């Protein structure tokens, strides 16, 4: 998976999950099941945050230099970069985790 596709999936998959949870929450509110709706919403936000984190740091991308596995890492300043586990190549993205609210 390319770095650009990785970032798209990292945002889109948890986003679709959160939208689905919010729709389910609204349905439960109309059925007068408020406690269940609140529980679903809380679980949804936790799943959104955890899912985005796992997708960012646990799913490898293809290294642009050697086609090996590269994983996302965060610098002390909060900048996101990818480091290849095979050749050690570092690909800077110019993105910051603070741009996404993480």
N, C-alpha and C positions, 0 to 999 in steps of 0.2 A: 504494500500500500504506500502511495506517495505521501509526502508530508502534508500537502494541501488537502488530500482526501482524508488523511488522519484528522486534521483539524475540523473538517466538515462533519465527519462522523462523530467526533468528540462533542460537537455542539448539537447536531441534529438528533442523534439517538436519545440522549437524555431529554431533549426538548420535546420530542414526540411522546415520550413516556410521561412527562409532566403534563402535557396538554390532555392526554388520555385520562390521567388521574383527576385532573380538574373537571373534565366532563362527567366522569363517574361520580365525583363529589356533588356536582349540581344535581344529577339524577337522584342521588340519595337524599339531598335536601328537599326535593320535590316530593319524595316518598315519606317525608317527615322522620327520617332517620338521621338526626343531626349528629349524634355521637359517632355513628359509623362514618358519616361524611367527614367529620373533623379528623378521625383516626386515619382515614384514607388519604386525606390531604397531608397530614404530618408524614406518613409513610412515603407519600409521593415526593415531598421535598427532600427527605433523607435519601431516597433512591436516586433522585436527580443529582444531588451533590456527590454521592458515593460513585454513581455510574460515570459521571463526568471525570472524576478523579481517576478511577480505574482505567477508563479508556485513554486518558492522557498519558499515564505513566506505566501501564502494564502491557499495552498493545504495541508491538514494534512496527516500525516503518522500514522501508527499503532504503539503505544507505545510498546517497546519490553518487558516492565514489566507487564502492566495491560491491554494491547490491547485498550487503550483509544486513544483519538486524541492528537497527538504531532505535534507542529508547529516548523518550523525552525526559529532560532534566531541567531543574530550575536553578539559576545562578543565585548567589547571595543577594543580588540586587533585584531579583524577581523576574529576570529575563528568561524566556523559554528557549532552549536549544536542544538539539538531538545529537547524541553521541553513539557512534557505532561500536558495537562490542567486538567486532572482528578486526577492523583496521584502525580504530581510534579516531576516525574523522569526526570533527565537530561541525555541525551545520547550524549556524545562527539563524533564527527566524525573524528577529526584529520585533517579536511579540512579547508582551509581558503578561504574566498571570493576573496582575492587577487589572488588566484590560477586561478580563472576564469575571472579575469579582471573586476570584479564588484566593 
